[in-house]
């Protein structure tokens, strides 16, 4: 995958976070999320400290707050689900702003919102400072099953190919005066979807035959060997280690 496959979440820059090896950042983000999920929901202050830690990483990565907040909109469906919990979860009732709500539901909503937001923020920070190709190399370095890494690589590449094919087909329909205004046009859209599937399948077969003819035997060659020094591992581990200290305090206090 070349530089042309940089994803929209990635923000090009030169910072201590950008310069860390991808497998260090993946491991750090994963461990941080595990620690956050393991924190008792009653330790409200702990989640505030987690947010401060992520804010520090954001500052070190030179990621604008607006950029991060816009990417967090992806969790809006989960927010809507969490807001319903105080009204549907049975249990002891209390009044908030004149509304009768469930106490267990309030705690459940807080649990989903706090942990979900922090997890999504950590993922966005990882994606904002690591290119897709580097993420795949990092997963490969962490000994993720090679087949899964290959599937992810092909999904990313062919996602772009299929999107481009859909764009060309849409332009062709509009150039012929087609506009989807109602149910009558659904037949044309269904035929377009079928044609897109056939084209994608045939292209996949051609690419596979080309790979086999060039010696592909189920494993992709490792072009770039990504390594990390002890200092880089220590820098990456700072976030999950500090989060773990907060989590342990949350369980003891």
N, C-alpha and C positions, 0 to 999 in steps of 0.2 A: 504494500500500500504506500503510495507516494504522498507528497505534501499536499496534493490536491484533495485528499480525503480528510482534511482537518474538519472536525465536527463543529457545529454552531456553539456548543457549550464551551469550547476551548477559547481561551483568551491569550493571545501571544504575548510573551513578556520574558524578562530576565530578572529572576528573583531567587532567593534561597530555596523557595518551595518549587519553582519551576525546574531548578537545577538538580533536585533530588532524583535518584534513579526511580523508575516507575514502580518496580516491585516493592521498594521501601514505602512509597506512598500508598500503594494498594494495601499492604499489610497494616500500615498505621491507621488508615481509614477503617478497615474491617475491625481491627481491635477496638478502636474508639467506639464504633457503633455497638459492638458486643458489650462494652462497659456501660454505655448509656442505657441499653435495654435492661441490663442487670441491676440498675439503680432502683431502689424502692421509690414508688411514686410519691410517697409522703415527704420525701426530702426535696422540697420545692427549691430550696437554696442551691442544691447540687446542680440542678439543671441551669440555673443562672450562671454558675461557674463554668459549666460546659459551654454555654453561649459565649462567655468571655474568652475561653480558650480558642473557640472557632473564630471569634473576632480577631484575636491576635494572629492566627494563621492567615486570615484574610488580609490583614494589614501587611504581614510579611510577604505575601504573594502579590501585593499591590493590585488586588481585585476591588474595583469600586463597589460600594455597598448597594447601589442601584442595580448593578449587573447581577449581584447575588440574589437580591430580593425578587427581581423579575424571574429568575430561574426557579425560585421557590414556589411560584404559582402552580407548578405541576402537582403540588399536594392539595390543591383546592378540593378535589372530591373527598379526600380523607378528612379535611376540615369539616365539610358538610356532614359527613357521617358522624364525626365526633360531636358536633353540635346537637345531633338528634339523641344522643345517648342519655342525657339527663331527663329526657321526656319518655323514654321507652324502657329503661332499665328499672326493674322493680326494686323496692327497698325503702329505707327511711326517707321521708320527705322533708324538704326545707323550702324556704321562700327566698328567691333571688329576683330583685327588681319586680316584685309583685307576682311572680310566677312560681307555681309549686313544681319543684324539680326533685329528682332522686339524688340523694347523697352519694350512693355508689356510682350512679351515672355521671355525676360531676367529677368524681375521682377518675372514672374510666375515660371521660372526655379529656381531662388534663393529661392523663397518661399517654393517650394516643397523640394529642397535639404536641406535647413536649418532646417525646421520644421520636415521633415521626418527623417533626421539623428539624431536630438536630441531626437525625440520620440523613435526611434529604440534603441538608446544608453541607454535611461532610462529603456526600457523594458529588454535589455540585462543585465543591472546592477541588476535589480530585479531578473531575472532568475539566474544570477550568484551567488547570495547570499541567495537564498531561494530554498529549495528542493520542488519537486512537491507535495509531501504529505502536506508540510507546506502551499504551495500556496492554495491547496484545503481547508485546515482548515481555512486559512485566508479569503477566499471567503465565507465560511460558517459563519464565525464570522461577516462578513460585511452584513449578511442577504441577500446574493444572493439567489434567489429561489432554494430550496433544490433539485428540479428536475434537474436544470441546473448543479448543483454541482455533482450530481450523474452521469449525462451523461458525464461530463468532466472526472470524475474518471474512468468510464468504458472505455472511449475512450483511456485514457493513458494506462490502464492495457491491453486492448485488442490490442492496437497498438503494444505492445511488443510481445504479443502472436502470432499475425498474421505475424509479421516480422520474428519471429523464425520459424513459419510454412513454410513461403516462403523460408527461408534458407535451411531447411531440404529437401524441394521439389527440390530446385536447385541442392543440393548435389546428390540427387537420380538421376536426369536427367544426370548430368555429369558422374556419376559412370556407366551409361549405354551408354556412348559415345556420348551423345547429345550435340550439339553446335548450337546456333542460329546464322546462317551465312547469311540468306536471307529470302525471302518471303515464301519459301517452309516450313520453320520451324514455321511460324506464327500459323498454325493450332495446333501444339503441345502446344505453349504458350497460345493459347486461351483455350484449354482444361485444362491446368494447372490453369488458372485464374478461370474457372468454378468450378474445384475441390476445389480450395482454398475458394471460396465463400460458397460452400455447407458445407465444414468442419467448417468454421467459424460460419455459421448459426446454425449448429447442436450443436456446442460447446456452443454457446450462450443460446440455449434452455436448455441444460443440466445444465448449471450454474444457470439459472433462476429457474429451478425446485428445484435445491439444496438450493437456497436461500429461496424459498417459504416454503420448508420443514423444514427450520430452523426458521420460523416465520417472514420472510420478508413481510412487508405490505405496501411498497411504500416509506419507509423512512429508511435511514441508521442510526444506533446508533452513538451517539457522544462519541468517546472513549477518546479523549484528549480535554480538555477545554482550549483554548488559551486565555490568558488575557494580558492586557497591563496596565502599570502604567502611571500616568500623565507625569512623566519624559520621558518615552519612546515615548509617543505621541508627546511631545514637541520636542524631538530629530528628530523624523521622519518628523515633520511639518516644520523643519528648511528649507529644500530644497524648497518646494512649496511656503512658505511665502517669502523667499528671491526672488524667481522667480517672485512672484506677485508684489513685490516692483519694480523690474526691468521693468515688463510689464506696470505698471502704469506710470513710468517715460517715457517709450516709447510712450505712448499715449499723454503725456503732453508736452514733449520737442519738 
